[in-house]
Amino acid sequence: MSGFRSSRYLKRAIAACAFACHAAIAAPVTFNGELTESDGVFNRPFTLFSTSGVGTATSYDVFSFHVDAAGVYSAESTAFSAPGADTFLALYAGTFNPATPLINLLAVDDDSGAGALSLLSAALQAGTQYYLVFTTYDNGDFGSYTGTLNTVSGGGQVILDAVTSDVPEPATLGLLGLSLLGMSLVRRRGAPAALR
């Protein structure tokens, strides 16, 4: 009896350890894109309370995401192919409207990353929609870029909401199989008895 009890406690301890390790080591999420002349422009923020006098018409891309647990998270631009590579990041909660760039603004950063790249961090809550705006310090800077969203503390995970993929997800493939099975059953049910 004591061997069974020890085994059960050992299994619980291993499961708790695995859960804690997973929570403590959340994987960074990569985002990427390209700023072009055809992108929308806005007068980007300079601080939380003022817009820029230099970046009055910067191209931008927006990434919507949420987190699955409260904690501190970071956003970092890791590369930008434009000359000078001077990026700017802005983080919004709830909604982002380029016509009112100071509304719902949580954090901004110009050069806290490597060189002229951006790095910001903020306390985020589960159940809130966030928008990361990737833009540039100056008007007219175009090129491809990469960045990461990462967990600083709290053990949660960042989930990008606008990820597209050409490869069907496993759940989609499962639904396809179920629909084919359902169609064959309906077809069999409607077939004359002689064909059954």
MINUMI-140102 format. One record per residue (C-alpha): residue number from 1; x, y, z. Coordinates in Angstrom, 1 decimal, padded with zeros to 4 digits. Layout:
! residues N
<pt nr="NUM" px="X" py="Y" pz="Z"/>
...
! end
This chain:
! residues 196
<pt nr="1" px="000.0" py="000.0" pz="000.0"/>
<pt nr="2" px="002.8" py="002.4" pz="000.9"/>
<pt nr="3" px="004.5" py="001.7" pz="-002.5"/>
<pt nr="4" px="001.3" py="002.7" pz="-004.3"/>
<pt nr="5" px="001.0" py="005.9" pz="-002.2"/>
<pt nr="6" px="004.6" py="006.8" pz="-002.9"/>
<pt nr="7" px="004.2" py="006.3" pz="-006.6"/>
<pt nr="8" px="001.1" py="008.5" pz="-006.6"/>
<pt nr="9" px="002.9" py="011.3" pz="-004.8"/>
<pt nr="10" px="005.9" py="010.9" pz="-007.1"/>
<pt nr="11" px="003.7" py="011.3" pz="-010.2"/>
<pt nr="12" px="002.1" py="014.4" pz="-008.7"/>
<pt nr="13" px="005.5" py="015.9" pz="-007.9"/>
<pt nr="14" px="006.7" py="015.2" pz="-011.4"/>
<pt nr="15" px="003.6" py="016.8" pz="-012.9"/>
<pt nr="16" px="003.8" py="019.8" pz="-010.7"/>
<pt nr="17" px="007.5" py="020.2" pz="-011.7"/>
<pt nr="18" px="006.7" py="019.9" pz="-015.4"/>
<pt nr="19" px="004.0" py="022.5" pz="-015.1"/>
<pt nr="20" px="006.2" py="024.9" pz="-013.2"/>
<pt nr="21" px="009.1" py="024.5" pz="-015.7"/>
<pt nr="22" px="006.7" py="025.1" pz="-018.6"/>
<pt nr="23" px="005.3" py="028.2" pz="-016.9"/>
<pt nr="24" px="008.8" py="029.5" pz="-016.0"/>
<pt nr="25" px="010.2" py="029.0" pz="-019.5"/>
<pt nr="26" px="007.6" py="030.6" pz="-021.9"/>
<pt nr="27" px="008.9" py="030.6" pz="-025.5"/>
<pt nr="28" px="009.5" py="033.9" pz="-027.2"/>
<pt nr="29" px="007.2" py="034.7" pz="-030.1"/>
<pt nr="30" px="008.7" py="036.1" pz="-033.3"/>
<pt nr="31" px="007.0" py="038.7" pz="-035.4"/>
<pt nr="32" px="008.2" py="040.0" pz="-038.8"/>
<pt nr="33" px="007.1" py="042.0" pz="-041.8"/>
<pt nr="34" px="008.1" py="044.8" pz="-044.2"/>
<pt nr="35" px="007.4" py="048.5" pz="-044.2"/>
<pt nr="36" px="006.8" py="049.8" pz="-047.7"/>
<pt nr="37" px="005.6" py="053.1" pz="-049.3"/>
<pt nr="38" px="002.1" py="051.6" pz="-049.7"/>
<pt nr="39" px="001.6" py="051.1" pz="-045.9"/>
<pt nr="40" px="-000.5" py="053.5" pz="-043.9"/>
<pt nr="41" px="001.2" py="056.4" pz="-042.1"/>
<pt nr="42" px="000.6" py="058.1" pz="-038.8"/>
<pt nr="43" px="002.0" py="060.8" pz="-036.6"/>
<pt nr="44" px="003.6" py="058.4" pz="-034.2"/>
<pt nr="45" px="003.9" py="059.0" pz="-030.4"/>
<pt nr="46" px="007.0" py="060.5" pz="-029.0"/>
<pt nr="47" px="006.1" py="060.0" pz="-025.4"/>
<pt nr="48" px="002.9" py="058.7" pz="-023.7"/>
<pt nr="49" px="001.6" py="062.3" pz="-023.7"/>
<pt nr="50" px="002.9" py="063.8" pz="-027.0"/>
<pt nr="51" px="003.2" py="063.0" pz="-030.7"/>
<pt nr="52" px="006.4" py="063.3" pz="-032.6"/>
<pt nr="53" px="007.6" py="066.4" pz="-034.4"/>
<pt nr="54" px="010.0" py="064.3" pz="-036.5"/>
<pt nr="55" px="008.0" py="061.2" pz="-037.2"/>
<pt nr="56" px="004.9" py="062.9" pz="-038.5"/>
<pt nr="57" px="004.1" py="060.4" pz="-041.3"/>
<pt nr="58" px="005.8" py="057.1" pz="-040.4"/>
<pt nr="59" px="004.8" py="053.8" pz="-042.0"/>
<pt nr="60" px="003.6" py="051.2" pz="-039.5"/>
<pt nr="61" px="002.5" py="047.6" pz="-039.1"/>
<pt nr="62" px="000.2" py="046.4" pz="-036.3"/>
<pt nr="63" px="000.4" py="043.0" pz="-034.4"/>
<pt nr="64" px="-002.6" py="042.1" pz="-032.2"/>
<pt nr="65" px="-001.9" py="039.7" pz="-029.4"/>
<pt nr="66" px="-002.9" py="038.7" pz="-025.9"/>
<pt nr="67" px="-001.3" py="036.9" pz="-022.9"/>
<pt nr="68" px="-002.6" py="033.9" pz="-021.0"/>
<pt nr="69" px="-001.4" py="035.1" pz="-017.6"/>
<pt nr="70" px="-000.7" py="038.4" pz="-015.9"/>
<pt nr="71" px="002.9" py="039.4" pz="-015.8"/>
<pt nr="72" px="005.6" py="041.6" pz="-017.3"/>
<pt nr="73" px="006.3" py="041.1" pz="-021.0"/>
<pt nr="74" px="008.7" py="042.7" pz="-023.5"/>
<pt nr="75" px="008.6" py="043.6" pz="-027.1"/>
<pt nr="76" px="011.9" py="044.0" pz="-029.0"/>
<pt nr="77" px="012.8" py="044.9" pz="-032.6"/>
<pt nr="78" px="015.8" py="042.6" pz="-033.4"/>
<pt nr="79" px="016.6" py="043.7" pz="-037.0"/>
<pt nr="80" px="015.6" py="046.3" pz="-039.6"/>
<pt nr="81" px="017.0" py="046.5" pz="-043.1"/>
<pt nr="82" px="016.5" py="050.2" pz="-043.6"/>
<pt nr="83" px="019.7" py="052.4" pz="-043.6"/>
<pt nr="84" px="020.2" py="053.5" pz="-039.9"/>
<pt nr="85" px="017.8" py="050.8" pz="-038.7"/>
<pt nr="86" px="016.1" py="053.2" pz="-036.3"/>
<pt nr="87" px="012.9" py="051.6" pz="-035.2"/>
<pt nr="88" px="010.2" py="052.7" pz="-032.8"/>
<pt nr="89" px="007.7" py="050.6" pz="-030.9"/>
<pt nr="90" px="004.3" py="051.6" pz="-029.4"/>
<pt nr="91" px="002.1" py="049.3" pz="-027.3"/>
<pt nr="92" px="-001.7" py="049.8" pz="-027.0"/>
<pt nr="93" px="-004.4" py="048.1" pz="-024.8"/>
<pt nr="94" px="-008.0" py="047.5" pz="-026.1"/>
<pt nr="95" px="-007.8" py="049.4" pz="-029.4"/>
<pt nr="96" px="-005.4" py="051.2" pz="-031.7"/>
<pt nr="97" px="-006.5" py="054.0" pz="-033.9"/>
<pt nr="98" px="-003.8" py="055.8" pz="-036.0"/>
<pt nr="99" px="-005.8" py="059.0" pz="-036.1"/>
<pt nr="100" px="-005.6" py="059.2" pz="-032.2"/>
<pt nr="101" px="-002.2" py="057.7" pz="-031.5"/>
<pt nr="102" px="-002.1" py="058.7" pz="-027.8"/>
<pt nr="103" px="-005.4" py="057.0" pz="-026.8"/>
<pt nr="104" px="-004.9" py="053.6" pz="-025.1"/>
<pt nr="105" px="-001.1" py="054.0" pz="-025.3"/>
<pt nr="106" px="000.7" py="051.9" pz="-022.6"/>
<pt nr="107" px="004.4" py="052.2" pz="-023.6"/>
<pt nr="108" px="006.7" py="053.6" pz="-026.2"/>
<pt nr="109" px="010.4" py="053.1" pz="-027.0"/>
<pt nr="110" px="013.0" py="054.3" pz="-029.5"/>
<pt nr="111" px="016.5" py="053.1" pz="-028.7"/>
<pt nr="112" px="016.5" py="050.8" pz="-025.7"/>
<pt nr="113" px="017.4" py="047.8" pz="-027.8"/>
<pt nr="114" px="020.7" py="047.0" pz="-029.6"/>
<pt nr="115" px="022.0" py="050.1" pz="-031.4"/>
<pt nr="116" px="019.0" py="052.1" pz="-032.8"/>
<pt nr="117" px="016.6" py="049.2" pz="-032.2"/>
<pt nr="118" px="013.7" py="049.3" pz="-029.8"/>
<pt nr="119" px="012.9" py="047.4" pz="-026.6"/>
<pt nr="120" px="010.0" py="048.0" pz="-024.3"/>
<pt nr="121" px="008.4" py="046.2" pz="-021.4"/>
<pt nr="122" px="005.0" py="046.5" pz="-019.7"/>
<pt nr="123" px="002.8" py="044.8" pz="-017.1"/>
<pt nr="124" px="000.0" py="043.0" pz="-019.1"/>
<pt nr="125" px="-003.2" py="041.2" pz="-018.0"/>
<pt nr="126" px="-004.9" py="038.1" pz="-019.3"/>
<pt nr="127" px="-008.2" py="038.8" pz="-021.1"/>
<pt nr="128" px="-007.0" py="042.1" pz="-022.7"/>
<pt nr="129" px="-006.4" py="042.6" pz="-026.4"/>
<pt nr="130" px="-003.0" py="044.4" pz="-027.1"/>
<pt nr="131" px="-001.6" py="046.0" pz="-030.2"/>
<pt nr="132" px="002.1" py="046.3" pz="-030.9"/>
<pt nr="133" px="002.8" py="049.0" pz="-033.5"/>
<pt nr="134" px="006.1" py="048.6" pz="-035.3"/>
<pt nr="135" px="007.2" py="051.9" pz="-036.9"/>
<pt nr="136" px="010.3" py="054.0" pz="-037.4"/>
<pt nr="137" px="011.8" py="057.1" pz="-035.9"/>
<pt nr="138" px="011.9" py="059.1" pz="-039.2"/>
<pt nr="139" px="009.5" py="059.4" pz="-042.1"/>
<pt nr="140" px="010.2" py="057.4" pz="-045.2"/>
<pt nr="141" px="012.2" py="054.5" pz="-043.7"/>
<pt nr="142" px="011.3" py="051.3" pz="-045.4"/>
<pt nr="143" px="012.6" py="047.7" pz="-045.2"/>
<pt nr="144" px="012.1" py="044.3" pz="-043.7"/>
<pt nr="145" px="012.2" py="043.7" pz="-039.9"/>
<pt nr="146" px="012.0" py="041.1" pz="-037.2"/>
<pt nr="147" px="011.2" py="041.2" pz="-033.5"/>
<pt nr="148" px="010.2" py="039.2" pz="-030.5"/>
<pt nr="149" px="007.5" py="039.3" pz="-027.8"/>
<pt nr="150" px="008.7" py="037.6" pz="-024.7"/>
<pt nr="151" px="007.8" py="036.9" pz="-021.0"/>
<pt nr="152" px="009.9" py="038.8" pz="-018.5"/>
<pt nr="153" px="008.1" py="037.6" pz="-015.3"/>
<pt nr="154" px="004.9" py="035.9" pz="-014.4"/>
<pt nr="155" px="005.2" py="032.7" pz="-016.4"/>
<pt nr="156" px="002.5" py="033.4" pz="-019.0"/>
<pt nr="157" px="002.8" py="033.1" pz="-022.8"/>
<pt nr="158" px="002.3" py="035.6" pz="-025.6"/>
<pt nr="159" px="-000.2" py="034.5" pz="-028.2"/>
<pt nr="160" px="-000.3" py="036.4" pz="-031.6"/>
<pt nr="161" px="-003.8" py="036.7" pz="-032.8"/>
<pt nr="162" px="-003.1" py="037.6" pz="-036.5"/>
<pt nr="163" px="-000.9" py="034.7" pz="-037.5"/>
<pt nr="164" px="-001.6" py="033.3" pz="-041.0"/>
<pt nr="165" px="-000.2" py="030.0" pz="-042.3"/>
<pt nr="166" px="-000.5" py="028.0" pz="-045.5"/>
<pt nr="167" px="-000.4" py="024.8" pz="-043.5"/>
<pt nr="168" px="-003.7" py="023.7" pz="-042.1"/>
<pt nr="169" px="-003.8" py="023.3" pz="-038.3"/>
<pt nr="170" px="-004.4" py="019.8" pz="-036.9"/>
<pt nr="171" px="-007.8" py="020.8" pz="-035.7"/>
<pt nr="172" px="-008.8" py="022.0" pz="-039.2"/>
<pt nr="173" px="-007.6" py="018.6" pz="-040.6"/>
<pt nr="174" px="-009.7" py="016.8" pz="-038.0"/>
<pt nr="175" px="-012.8" py="018.8" pz="-038.9"/>
<pt nr="176" px="-012.2" py="018.0" pz="-042.6"/>
<pt nr="177" px="-012.1" py="014.2" pz="-041.8"/>
<pt nr="178" px="-015.3" py="014.5" pz="-039.7"/>
<pt nr="179" px="-017.2" py="016.3" pz="-042.4"/>
<pt nr="180" px="-016.2" py="013.7" pz="-045.0"/>
<pt nr="181" px="-017.4" py="010.9" pz="-042.7"/>
<pt nr="182" px="-020.7" py="012.8" pz="-042.2"/>
<pt nr="183" px="-021.2" py="013.3" pz="-045.9"/>
<pt nr="184" px="-020.6" py="009.5" pz="-046.5"/>
<pt nr="185" px="-023.1" py="008.6" pz="-043.8"/>
<pt nr="186" px="-025.8" py="011.0" pz="-045.3"/>
<pt nr="187" px="-025.1" py="009.6" pz="-048.7"/>
<pt nr="188" px="-025.5" py="005.9" pz="-047.5"/>
<pt nr="189" px="-028.7" py="006.8" pz="-045.7"/>
<pt nr="190" px="-030.2" py="008.3" pz="-048.8"/>
<pt nr="191" px="-029.1" py="005.3" pz="-051.1"/>
<pt nr="192" px="-031.8" py="002.7" pz="-052.2"/>
<pt nr="193" px="-031.9" py="-000.5" pz="-050.2"/>
<pt nr="194" px="-030.6" py="-002.5" pz="-053.1"/>
<pt nr="195" px="-027.3" py="-000.6" pz="-053.1"/>
<pt nr="196" px="-026.7" py="-000.9" pz="-049.4"/>
! end
